Amino acid sequence: MNIAWLFVSILLILCLALLWWNRKLGRDNIALQNAIRQAREQAAQSDSQVELERRMRDTLIETLVDPVFFLDADRNITYCNTAAWQLTHGSAQPGRSLMEAMRSYELDKYVEDTLDGRSDLQHEINVEERLYRVHTGILNSGAAPGAVQGAVLILRDVSDLQRLGRARRDFVANISHELRTPLTTIRLLIDTLRMDGNLDAAQNSRHLDQISTQVDALTQLAQEMYDLSQIESGQMPMRMVKTPLHDLVESVMMRLTPQAERAGTILTNEITADVTALVDPEQISRVISNLLHNAIKFAPGGSVNVFMATKTASPVITEDTGATAEYLTVAVRDTGVGIARTDLPRIFERFYKANRPRGQRGTGLGLAIAKHIVEAHGGSIWVESVEGHGATFYFTVPREG
């Protein structure tokens, strides 16, 4: 009996131990499953976060107007934005080399130096007549310190900045040149008056007249620069009224008749009395005066005609309705020396002067002012000319009604 009870006790202990072990395995299994589920959830969240960050990165890069290239260590493209794709006309595709996409040995060599740690701080290249400033950055793999996975390349278009800088330098040089001549003349005349005490009244009067002429030139230059800045900044309001163009041209011709008679130039107003425009009379008179003044200078002994033309530079679209507005085209044609083909694209730039008759002075601002006044009316101005065969200036103004 004792042996039987001992055997039963041992079996009972074994059963209790197995039951306890089974329950422990069950708890461990549940814990393991919970851990696996949590790990999967965290992995899914991590993947979602990575995907979200990737989409945010792609969206940010796509919004950049600068071409952006992501390159591997062999300078093959792994990703590029739309601006880069457009710059290369679709050649920038993942898997292609930078050299194949950009066709620039200079740029490819610069990126190679960047990957090798030998790049300069700044670099600029020309692509299709545009100047780009190159910015690069190294992409590290993180597997080992200093391990290079690739590079990011950004091209920033600085052509407009370069053009503005050149225009600013030209402006300073031009204004300095325009000021130097009259100031030098005034200084010489004053020194003459001071040093030569034997000048008679007639000589003194002639020198003073010359000084007055130079002062008038400086005054005109200062006034035209001020007016141009006012017009460009929109601070000169346009008072639009119904204006007969025939009378407007006639009044300008009357003021310029003495100049035309001295040059032997015949002025003709061919605009009929029934043509009416909606303009600022004072400002459009200034446009006509500048064009006629130039035509008389460049057509001595010839003729200058003002007439209505049928051609336009381009249709004028109103912002509110999108409809083509009614514009009139005024033309000023002369029989003078004409304008060289190389001068035509720059004729309306401030301070730009084409071939000028000997002895004729000018600030070089007249056509620039005329251009801005016409554009302030919503119109356009242009010129057609063949050197040696005269020139015709056209400008458009709003039609009355």
Buried (B, 14 or more C-beta within 10 A) or exposed (E): EEEEEEEEEEEEEEEEEEEEEEEEEEEEEEEEEEEEEEEEEEEEEEEEEEEEEEEEEEEEBEEBEBBBBBBBEEBBBBBBBBBBBEBBEEBBEEEBBBBBBBEBEEBBEBBBBBBEEEBEEEBEBEBEEBBBBBBBEBBEEEEEEEEBBBBBBBBBBBEEEBEEEEEEEBEEEBBEEBBEEBEEBBEEBEEBBEEEEEBEEEEEEEBEEBBEEBEEBBEBBEEBBEBBEEBBEEEBEBEBEEBBBBBBBBEBBEEBEEBBEEBEBBBEBEBEEEBBBBBBBEBBBBBBBBBBBBBBBBBBEBBBBBBBBEEBBEEBEEEEEEEEBEBBBBBBBBBBBBBBEEBBEEBBBBBBBBEEEEEEBBBBBBBBBBBBBBBBBBBBBBBBBEBEEBBBBBBBBBBBE
